[in-house]
Amino acid sequence: MRAPHRRDISARQDLLGKELRQLFDDFTSEDIPDDLLRLAEQLQGAFEKTPSGSEGSEASGADAGDPPPGAVKAP
């Protein structure tokens, strides 16, 4: 059996990459189940109600209850 050529390996990697990208896109476009959204809202509410003992220690000045930058807030 001969060793595969570099272009054969590259073609297989490209195909695999395309398939993985399609799988990722399909997964991320799915709707979030209602029960998961309710859980996210409960967790967000719990963090907002929790008093932070480290006020003023954040370099950015943000409250400890604030979500991290780029976080998606549940509707």
HUZIGI-V253216 format. One record per helix or strand of 2 or more residues. SS is the DSSP state (H for helix, E for strand). FROM is the first residue (numbers start at 1). LEN is the number of residues. If there is no record, write none. Layout:
BEGIN
SS_FROM_LEN, SS_FROM_LEN
END
This chain:
BEGIN
H_6_23, H_34_16
END
